[in-house]
Amino acid sequence: MNPPKIPRLLLIDDDPAFGKIMTKLAQRFSVALTTCRSLADLGPLRGWTFDAALVDYHLESASGITAIRELERHFQDLPVILISQTYKAEEDESSWPGSIKDFCRKSGGLDSLLIAAVAVARQE
Protein backbone atom coordinates (compact mmCIF):
# COMPACT_ATOMS: atom_id res chain seq x y z
CA MET A 1 0.00 0.00 0.00
CA ASN A 2 1.33 3.42 -0.98
CA PRO A 3 1.44 6.23 1.58
CA PRO A 4 -1.07 9.05 0.97
CA LYS A 5 0.10 11.81 -1.34
CA ILE A 6 1.22 14.97 0.45
CA PRO A 7 -1.05 17.83 -0.68
CA ARG A 8 0.76 20.73 -2.37
CA LEU A 9 -0.94 24.02 -1.56
CA LEU A 10 -0.30 27.58 -2.67
CA LEU A 11 -1.07 30.48 -0.31
CA ILE A 12 -1.36 34.03 -1.64
CA ASP A 13 -1.59 36.50 1.25
CA ASP A 14 0.25 39.80 1.68
CA ASP A 15 0.63 39.42 5.47
CA PRO A 16 4.08 37.90 6.10
CA ALA A 17 3.21 36.94 9.69
CA PHE A 18 0.14 35.02 8.48
CA GLY A 19 2.30 33.25 5.90
CA LYS A 20 4.79 32.17 8.57
CA ILE A 21 2.05 30.90 10.86
CA MET A 22 0.39 28.97 8.04
CA THR A 23 3.75 27.47 7.00
CA LYS A 24 4.33 26.13 10.52
CA LEU A 25 0.79 24.82 10.72
CA ALA A 26 1.15 23.14 7.31
CA GLN A 27 4.26 21.33 8.52
CA ARG A 28 2.28 19.94 11.48
CA PHE A 29 -0.43 18.76 9.07
CA SER A 30 2.14 17.22 6.68
CA VAL A 31 1.11 19.60 3.91
CA ALA A 32 3.54 21.20 1.46
CA LEU A 33 2.73 24.93 1.46
CA THR A 34 4.28 27.53 -0.85
CA THR A 35 3.57 31.15 0.05
CA CYS A 36 3.39 34.27 -2.13
CA ARG A 37 2.77 37.82 -0.97
CA SER A 38 1.70 39.22 -4.34
CA LEU A 39 0.94 38.39 -7.95
CA ALA A 40 4.50 39.36 -8.82
CA ASP A 41 5.73 36.42 -6.72
CA LEU A 42 3.89 33.96 -8.98
CA GLY A 43 6.33 34.36 -11.88
CA PRO A 44 8.98 31.93 -10.62
CA LEU A 45 6.27 29.38 -9.74
CA ARG A 46 4.94 28.95 -13.28
CA GLY A 47 5.46 25.34 -14.20
CA TRP A 48 5.06 24.16 -10.61
CA THR A 49 2.15 21.90 -9.73
CA PHE A 50 -0.27 22.60 -6.90
CA ASP A 51 -3.31 20.66 -5.72
CA ALA A 52 -5.20 23.71 -4.38
CA ALA A 53 -4.71 27.36 -3.46
CA LEU A 54 -5.73 29.61 -0.60
CA VAL A 55 -6.10 33.24 -1.71
CA ASP A 56 -6.78 36.22 0.55
CA TYR A 57 -9.65 38.41 -0.66
CA HIS A 58 -7.91 41.63 0.41
CA LEU A 59 -4.43 41.82 -1.07
CA GLU A 60 -2.37 44.99 -0.99
CA SER A 61 -1.54 45.08 -4.70
CA ALA A 62 -4.75 43.57 -6.15
CA SER A 63 -8.00 42.01 -5.09
CA GLY A 64 -8.06 38.30 -4.39
CA ILE A 65 -10.45 37.92 -7.31
CA THR A 66 -7.86 39.47 -9.64
CA ALA A 67 -5.23 37.11 -8.22
CA ILE A 68 -7.49 34.11 -8.80
CA ARG A 69 -8.10 35.12 -12.41
CA GLU A 70 -4.33 35.29 -12.86
CA LEU A 71 -3.98 31.85 -11.25
CA GLU A 72 -6.53 30.46 -13.71
CA ARG A 73 -4.38 31.69 -16.60
CA HIS A 74 -1.25 29.93 -15.37
CA PHE A 75 -2.50 27.00 -13.28
CA GLN A 76 -5.45 25.50 -15.13
CA ASP A 77 -8.01 23.56 -13.09
CA LEU A 78 -6.51 24.68 -9.77
CA PRO A 79 -9.24 24.70 -7.11
CA VAL A 80 -9.20 27.78 -4.88
CA ILE A 81 -10.39 28.56 -1.37
CA LEU A 82 -11.01 32.30 -1.01
CA ILE A 83 -10.12 33.47 2.51
CA SER A 84 -10.58 36.72 4.42
CA GLN A 85 -10.36 38.14 7.91
CA THR A 86 -13.01 40.76 7.20
CA TYR A 87 -15.02 39.96 4.11
CA LYS A 88 -16.72 42.88 2.42
CA ALA A 89 -17.84 41.93 -1.06
CA GLU A 90 -16.73 44.43 -3.65
CA GLU A 91 -18.05 42.23 -6.44
CA ASP A 92 -21.17 40.17 -6.92
CA GLU A 93 -20.34 36.60 -5.90
CA SER A 94 -22.07 35.29 -9.03
CA SER A 95 -19.25 36.89 -11.06
CA TRP A 96 -16.52 35.09 -9.13
CA PRO A 97 -14.20 32.80 -11.09
CA GLY A 98 -15.35 29.19 -11.35
CA SER A 99 -12.18 27.92 -9.68
CA ILE A 100 -13.41 29.22 -6.29
CA LYS A 101 -14.69 26.15 -4.49
CA ASP A 102 -15.26 27.62 -1.04
CA PHE A 103 -14.97 30.75 1.09
CA CYS A 104 -13.53 30.58 4.62
CA ARG A 105 -13.01 33.24 7.24
CA LYS A 106 -9.61 33.34 8.92
CA SER A 107 -11.41 33.86 12.22
CA GLY A 108 -12.91 30.36 11.84
CA GLY A 109 -9.53 28.89 12.78
CA LEU A 110 -6.38 28.61 10.73
CA ASP A 111 -6.43 24.83 10.87
CA SER A 112 -9.88 24.92 9.24
CA LEU A 113 -8.35 26.76 6.26
CA LEU A 114 -5.86 23.96 5.68
CA ILE A 115 -8.49 21.29 6.22
CA ALA A 116 -10.75 22.95 3.63
CA ALA A 117 -7.90 23.28 1.11
CA VAL A 118 -6.79 19.67 1.55
CA ALA A 119 -10.40 18.46 1.16
CA VAL A 120 -10.80 20.44 -2.07
CA ALA A 121 -7.43 19.20 -3.34
CA ARG A 122 -8.44 15.59 -2.78
CA GLN A 123 -11.75 16.06 -4.63
CA GLU A 124 -10.06 17.20 -7.84
Secondary structure, 3 states (H helix, E strand, C coil): CCCCCCCEEEEECCCHHHHHHHHHHHHHCCCEEEEECCHHHHHHHCCCCCCEEEEECECCCCEHHHHHHHHHHHCCCCCEEEEECCCCCCCCHHHCCCCEEEEEEHHHCHHHHHHHHHHHHHHC
